[in-house]
Amino acid sequence: MSRSTLTAPFATAAKARAAVEALVAAGVPRDAISLTVPAAAAAHEGRFLGRIAVLIVIWSIPGGAVGALLGLALALAGIGPDGSAGTFLQVVSWLIIGHLLAGMWAGYVLLADRAHRELAPGRQSVFVVSVRCSDDAEAKAARRLLNLKVG
């Protein structure tokens, strides 16, 4: 009697759960089966979202400053509304425009960058079903149910 552990990867949680239910229906004890959910993928995506938020804020600040300078230059050149209230509105308006444009540009550049792992095409989470088999017959049945290749 040989004990072995079989593992099988699944692309979706639904397929992994279906495999677990098929094993249970075939008589494999539920405590001999484990389903591993990829927590590392969620942490990796969280770090990416944190990085993109910081990048957007960092680029928004100088973008707002450049926008404010452009608004002031236009007001001093006589373009736009007259008076101090008009100059204030023009500077604030261009500050907001510069802030938004720089932040959006930075975000789009990071999202379009396909060099990072988190945005690589085809990257997906893998759900792993493991089965502890008590003998060769149980291992053979589990291998058939999990569609594993022998060899």
C-alpha positions as CSV (number, residue, x, y, z in Angstrom):
1,M,0.0,0.0,0.0
2,S,1.6,3.3,-1.1
3,R,0.4,6.7,0.0
4,S,0.7,9.5,-2.5
5,T,-0.6,13.1,-3.1
6,L,-1.9,14.2,-6.4
7,T,-2.2,17.9,-7.4
8,A,-4.1,19.4,-10.3
9,P,-4.3,23.0,-11.4
10,F,-7.5,24.6,-12.6
11,A,-8.0,28.0,-14.3
12,T,-11.2,28.9,-12.5
13,A,-12.6,28.3,-9.0
14,A,-15.8,26.8,-10.5
15,K,-13.8,24.0,-12.2
16,A,-11.7,23.4,-9.1
17,R,-14.9,23.1,-6.9
18,A,-16.4,20.7,-9.5
19,A,-13.3,18.5,-9.3
20,V,-13.6,18.5,-5.5
21,E,-17.3,17.5,-5.7
22,A,-16.5,14.7,-8.3
23,L,-13.8,13.3,-5.9
24,V,-16.2,13.4,-3.0
25,A,-18.9,11.7,-5.1
26,A,-16.4,9.0,-6.0
27,G,-15.9,8.2,-2.3
28,V,-12.7,10.1,-1.5
29,P,-13.0,11.5,2.0
30,R,-13.4,15.3,2.1
31,D,-10.6,15.7,4.6
32,A,-8.2,14.1,2.1
33,I,-8.9,16.9,-0.4
34,S,-7.7,20.4,-0.3
35,L,-8.4,23.4,-2.5
36,T,-5.7,26.1,-2.6
37,V,-7.0,29.6,-3.6
38,P,-4.3,31.9,-4.9
39,A,-4.0,34.7,-2.3
40,A,-0.7,35.8,-3.7
41,A,-2.4,37.0,-6.9
42,A,-4.7,39.3,-4.9
43,A,-1.7,40.7,-3.0
44,H,0.2,41.3,-6.2
45,E,-2.8,43.2,-7.7
46,G,-3.1,45.3,-4.5
47,R,0.5,46.3,-4.8
48,F,0.0,47.3,-8.4
49,L,-3.0,49.4,-7.6
50,G,-1.1,51.1,-4.8
51,R,1.8,51.8,-7.2
52,I,-0.5,53.3,-9.8
53,A,-2.3,55.5,-7.3
54,V,1.1,56.9,-6.0
55,L,2.3,57.4,-9.6
56,I,-0.9,59.4,-10.5
57,V,-0.6,61.6,-7.4
58,I,3.1,62.3,-8.1
59,W,2.5,63.3,-11.7
60,S,-0.6,65.3,-10.8
61,I,1.2,67.7,-8.6
62,P,3.7,69.1,-11.2
63,G,0.9,68.9,-13.8
64,G,-1.2,71.2,-11.7
65,A,1.8,73.6,-11.2
66,V,2.4,73.8,-14.9
67,G,-1.3,74.3,-15.5
68,A,-1.4,77.2,-13.0
69,L,1.7,78.8,-14.6
70,L,0.0,78.5,-18.0
71,G,-3.2,80.1,-16.7
72,L,-1.2,83.0,-15.1
73,A,0.8,83.5,-18.4
74,L,-2.5,83.6,-20.3
75,A,-4.0,86.1,-17.9
76,L,-0.9,88.3,-18.0
77,A,-1.0,88.2,-21.8
78,G,-4.6,89.5,-21.6
79,I,-6.3,86.3,-22.7
80,G,-9.3,85.4,-20.6
81,P,-11.5,87.3,-18.1
82,D,-10.5,90.7,-16.8
83,G,-9.7,91.7,-13.2
84,S,-8.2,89.8,-10.2
85,A,-11.3,87.5,-10.0
86,G,-10.9,86.6,-13.7
87,T,-7.1,86.0,-13.2
88,F,-7.9,83.8,-10.2
89,L,-10.5,81.7,-12.1
90,Q,-8.2,81.3,-15.1
91,V,-5.2,80.2,-12.9
92,V,-7.4,77.7,-10.9
93,S,-9.1,76.4,-14.1
94,W,-5.8,75.7,-15.8
95,L,-4.4,74.2,-12.5
96,I,-7.2,71.7,-12.5
97,I,-6.8,70.9,-16.2
98,G,-3.0,70.4,-15.8
99,H,-3.5,68.3,-12.7
100,L,-6.1,66.0,-14.4
101,L,-4.1,65.7,-17.7
102,A,-0.8,64.8,-16.0
103,G,-2.4,62.3,-13.7
104,M,-4.4,60.6,-16.4
105,W,-1.4,60.5,-18.7
106,A,0.7,58.9,-16.0
107,G,-2.0,56.3,-15.2
108,Y,-2.5,55.4,-18.9
109,V,1.2,55.0,-19.4
110,L,1.5,52.6,-16.5
111,L,-1.5,50.6,-17.7
112,A,-0.2,50.4,-21.2
113,D,3.2,49.1,-20.1
114,R,3.1,45.4,-20.9
115,A,6.6,44.8,-19.5
116,H,5.3,44.2,-15.9
117,R,4.1,40.8,-14.8
118,E,0.8,42.0,-13.5
119,L,-0.3,43.0,-17.0
120,A,1.2,40.3,-19.0
121,P,-1.3,38.8,-21.5
122,G,-2.7,35.5,-20.4
123,R,-1.8,35.9,-16.7
124,Q,-4.4,34.3,-14.6
125,S,-4.8,32.8,-11.1
126,V,-4.4,29.0,-10.7
127,F,-6.5,27.0,-8.3
128,V,-4.9,23.8,-7.1
129,V,-6.8,20.7,-5.9
130,S,-4.7,18.3,-3.9
131,V,-5.7,14.7,-3.0
132,R,-4.0,12.5,-0.4
133,C,-4.5,8.9,-1.7
134,S,-4.2,6.0,0.7
135,D,-3.5,3.3,-2.0
136,D,-2.8,2.8,-5.7
137,A,-6.5,2.2,-6.6
138,E,-7.6,5.4,-5.0
139,A,-4.7,7.3,-6.7
140,K,-5.8,5.8,-10.1
141,A,-9.4,6.9,-9.6
142,A,-8.3,10.4,-8.5
143,R,-6.0,10.7,-11.4
144,R,-8.9,9.8,-13.8
145,L,-11.2,12.2,-12.1
146,L,-8.7,15.1,-12.2
147,N,-7.8,14.2,-15.8
148,L,-4.1,13.9,-14.9
149,K,-1.6,12.4,-17.3
150,V,0.4,9.5,-16.0
151,G,4.1,9.7,-16.4
